[in-house]
Amino acid sequence: MAVNELLKQFHEIASSPKKQLDNYLAQDKKVVACVPVYTPEEIIHSMGLVPFGAWGADTEIKEAKRYFPAFICSIMQSVLELGMTGTYEGISAIVIPSLCDSLKCLGQNWKYAVPSIPFIPMTYPQNRNNEVGKAFTKAGYERVIKDLETSTGAKFSEEELKKSIKVYNAHNEAMRKLSRVLVDYPSITASQRSDIFKSAYFMLKEEHTELVEKFLVELNEMPKNDKKKIKVVTSGILADNKNLLNIFEENGIQIVADDVAHESRQYRVDTKEEGKPLEALSEKFANMDNCSVLYDVDKKRADYIVNLAKEYNADGVIMIMTKFCDPEEFDYVIIKKACDAANIMTLQIEVDRQMVNYEQANTIVQTFKDMI
C-alpha cells in the first residue's frame, strides 16, 4: 500500500470518528468513550471493550451552554455538546478523569445532561510519585474496573490486562518511531502528521499499530528529501485544527517534534510488563511528567521543551494555547522565559473548538517566519 493511500486512510479515520464508532457497534463491540487527558485505556481494552477518544469536535456550542459558562475550555463544552446531541449514541460508558477543574465540571454535568450513557470517574492524585500516590491511583483503577463491569457486563482479568499492556507498549514505540522518522520527510505536511496521531483515538491500538508500521515500511522505500522548511516544536493540549495546520504548510513550517497532550505526550512512558499489572499501570502514571495537568512544583516542562527544541535543531517553538485552559496558561509564562533564555524564538497561537477564521493566526505565523 503506497504512502499516499495510507495517508488517505489515516485522514478518513481521523475525520470520520462517527463512522468508526458505527463500524465497531455493527460488529457488536461495546465501546467506552475516553475523555482527555489520560484515561486507563489498557484496562478498558483488556476487558474486550473498545476505548474511543472523546476530545470534542470543531462545532458550534448550543445545548452545552445550559451547563457551562462561555469562559471554559471548549474541548469540555464540545464533548458535552456531542453527548447531548446524540453523537455518542450506542456507547456503553464514558470515563472522565479529574485532572483539572473543567474536567471535574464535565463529569458532574454529564450525569444530568446525558443520563443514558453512564459516567465513570477516574480520580488521580496530585502527588502521584510516592507510595501513597501510587496506592491512590490503583484504587482509582479498581473503581473504574468495578464501574465498567456494572455498565458493560464485561469482566476484568489480570492476565488479559498484561496482554493489553504489551499491545499499548508496542503502539507507544511505533508512535515514537513515527515522530522521529517524519523529521526526514518534510514533504509530509503538518495536517497529515496530525491525521496519523488523531486516528489512533478511533481505532483499537493493535489495528493502528499495524497501519503505522505499514506506513513506516512504505516511507522507508521513499528517498529522504531535503525540502527546506522552518522546523518547529509544537506544544499545547490540542493541535488538530485543519485551518491552522494548513497555515503552517502554506508558510513552509514543519513540525519536527511535539509536546502536545493529544499527540506525543500519550506515548512517552511505557508500562512495565512484569509484576502485577495494576501496580505497573499505577507506576506508569507516577512516572509521567512534563504536562500542564500533572502537578509539578518545579515546572520541569519548560526545560523539557527547550531540550526538545535543541535536540531536533528547531528554529522555534509554537505554543498552541487552548482558550480558557488555565493549566496551559500558567505554564506558558515559565516556558516563554526558558525559551528566551535559550535564545529560542516562541510564538503563541490561541485555538478554540468554535474558531473558524484563523486569519489573525496566519498574520502572526507569517511574521514568525519572516523573523526566523
SULGI-V474825 format. One record per residue. N is the residue number from 1. SS is DSSP state (hx for helix, st for strand, lp for the rest). Layout:
N_SS / N_SS
//
This chain:
1_lp / 2_lp / 3_hx / 4_hx / 5_hx / 6_hx / 7_hx / 8_hx / 9_hx / 10_hx / 11_hx / 12_hx / 13_hx / 14_hx / 15_hx / 16_lp / 17_hx / 18_hx / 19_hx / 20_hx / 21_hx / 22_hx / 23_hx / 24_hx / 25_hx / 26_hx / 27_lp / 28_lp / 29_lp / 30_lp / 31_st / 32_st / 33_st / 34_st / 35_st / 36_lp / 37_lp / 38_lp / 39_lp / 40_lp / 41_hx / 42_hx / 43_hx / 44_hx / 45_hx / 46_hx / 47_lp / 48_lp / 49_lp / 50_st / 51_st / 52_st / 53_st / 54_st / 55_lp / 56_lp / 57_lp / 58_lp / 59_lp / 60_lp / 61_lp / 62_lp / 63_hx / 64_hx / 65_hx / 66_hx / 67_lp / 68_lp / 69_lp / 70_lp / 71_lp / 72_lp / 73_lp / 74_hx / 75_hx / 76_hx / 77_hx / 78_hx / 79_hx / 80_hx / 81_hx / 82_hx / 83_hx / 84_hx / 85_lp / 86_lp / 87_lp / 88_lp / 89_lp / 90_lp / 91_lp / 92_lp / 93_st / 94_st / 95_st / 96_st / 97_st / 98_lp / 99_lp / 100_lp / 101_hx / 102_hx / 103_hx / 104_hx / 105_hx / 106_hx / 107_hx / 108_hx / 109_hx / 110_hx / 111_hx / 112_hx / 113_hx / 114_lp / 115_lp / 116_lp / 117_lp / 118_st / 119_st / 120_st / 121_st / 122_st / 123_lp / 124_lp / 125_lp / 126_lp / 127_lp / 128_lp / 129_lp / 130_lp / 131_hx / 132_hx / 133_hx / 134_hx / 135_hx / 136_hx / 137_hx / 138_hx / 139_hx / 140_hx / 141_hx / 142_hx / 143_hx / 144_hx / 145_hx / 146_hx / 147_hx / 148_hx / 149_hx / 150_hx / 151_hx / 152_hx / 153_lp / 154_lp / 155_lp / 156_lp / 157_lp / 158_hx / 159_hx / 160_hx / 161_hx / 162_hx / 163_hx / 164_hx / 165_hx / 166_hx / 167_hx / 168_hx / 169_hx / 170_hx / 171_hx / 172_hx / 173_hx / 174_hx / 175_hx / 176_hx / 177_hx / 178_hx / 179_hx / 180_hx / 181_hx / 182_hx / 183_lp / 184_lp / 185_lp / 186_lp / 187_lp / 188_lp / 189_lp / 190_hx / 191_hx / 192_hx / 193_hx / 194_hx / 195_hx / 196_hx / 197_hx / 198_hx / 199_hx / 200_hx / 201_hx / 202_hx / 203_lp / 204_lp / 205_hx / 206_hx / 207_hx / 208_hx / 209_hx / 210_hx / 211_hx / 212_hx / 213_hx / 214_hx / 215_hx / 216_hx / 217_hx / 218_hx / 219_hx / 220_hx / 221_hx / 222_lp / 223_lp / 224_lp / 225_lp / 226_lp / 227_lp / 228_lp / 229_lp / 230_st / 231_st / 232_st / 233_st / 234_st / 235_st / 236_st / 237_lp / 238_lp / 239_lp / 240_lp / 241_lp / 242_hx / 243_hx / 244_hx / 245_hx / 246_hx / 247_hx / 248_hx / 249_hx / 250_hx / 251_lp / 252_lp / 253_st / 254_st / 255_st / 256_st / 257_st / 258_st / 259_st / 260_st / 261_lp / 262_lp / 263_lp / 264_hx / 265_hx / 266_hx / 267_hx / 268_lp / 269_lp / 270_lp / 271_lp / 272_lp / 273_lp / 274_lp / 275_lp / 276_lp / 277_hx / 278_hx / 279_hx / 280_hx / 281_hx / 282_hx / 283_hx / 284_hx / 285_hx / 286_hx / 287_hx / 288_lp / 289_lp / 290_lp / 291_lp / 292_lp / 293_lp / 294_lp / 295_lp / 296_lp / 297_lp / 298_lp / 299_lp / 300_lp / 301_hx / 302_hx / 303_hx / 304_hx / 305_hx / 306_hx / 307_hx / 308_hx / 309_hx / 310_hx / 311_hx / 312_lp / 313_lp / 314_lp / 315_lp / 316_st / 317_st / 318_st / 319_st / 320_st / 321_st / 322_st / 323_lp / 324_lp / 325_lp / 326_hx / 327_hx / 328_hx / 329_hx / 330_hx / 331_hx / 332_hx / 333_hx / 334_hx / 335_hx / 336_hx / 337_hx / 338_hx / 339_hx / 340_hx / 341_hx / 342_lp / 343_lp / 344_lp / 345_st / 346_st / 347_st / 348_st / 349_st / 350_st / 351_st / 352_lp / 353_lp / 354_lp / 355_lp / 356_lp / 357_lp / 358_lp / 359_hx / 360_hx / 361_hx / 362_hx / 363_hx / 364_hx / 365_hx / 366_hx / 367_hx / 368_hx / 369_hx / 370_hx / 371_hx / 372_lp
//
